[in-house]
Amino acid sequence: QATRSHGAIALGMSPRATLSLQRVARARAAASGRNHVRPDDLKALAESVLSHRLLLTPDAQLRGWTVTDVLAEILHGLPVPTT
């Protein structure tokens, strides 16, 4: 939802992007010997999975922002679950 409501993003995450991020995070957790995904897994993989799926607004592009910059801002602002 954060990518869809951010002012610098014209086209945010789709349901397919969410599923892709979930699958990759599960694979990373399994490769690390865990049967659960941690928030760090999602944050570490978000740029690789989402950078080609998000479209910046023309204004953000003119300001010289990149998808990586905006995605880092979004991830920094998201609260991490504690339970």
N, C-alpha and C positions, 0 to 999 in steps of 0.2 A: 504494500500500500504506500510505503514511503516513496518509492520511485515514481508512482503514479501521481502523487500530489506535490512533488518537488517542482519548484518554479523553473528550474533550468532544464528539465527533462520534458520533451514533447511526447515521447512514447516510452512508457515504463515497462516493468516486468509483466509478462503474460503468465497465464497459468502454466504453460509449457516450460517457461523459464524457471518457475518455482519448482516444478517437478524435476527438471534437470539439475538444479542446485541440490535438491534433496537426494537424488541418486548419487551424485558425486560425493556428497558429504557422507553418505552411508558407506560408500566404497573406501573413503579415507579412514573412517572409523574402523572398518573391518581390517584394513591394511595395518592399522596401529594396534590391532588385537582387542578392540573394544566392540561391544555389541550395542553401543549407543553413540549418538552424535552430540558433540559439544558445540556451544556457540562459537568457539574458536575455529572449529572446522568450517562452519558456514562463512565466517568472516575471512578466513584464509583463502577460500575458494571463490568468493563472490566476484572478484574482478575477472578471473579467468572465465567463469561461466557466463557472466552478465555483460561484460564490456561490449560485445558485439550485438547485444540484444536491446540496448538502450539507445535512444536517439535524443540528442541535445536540441534545445531550441536554437533558432538562428541567433538570437541575442546572446545566449551563452557561448556559442561558437565565436561570435565577434569579439567577445571579451577574452577569448583565448583559453577558455575552460576546456577540459577534456572529460570524457566519461569517467576516467579514473579519479579525477579530482572530485567530481560530484558524488561518485559512489563512495569514496572515502569519507566525505562529509556526512552522507546519509548513515553509513555504518557507525561512524563515531557518535552520532546522535541517538542511535537506537539503544534502548535499555536491554541489558542482558538478563534473561530469566535467572532467578536464584533458587527456584525449587525444582 
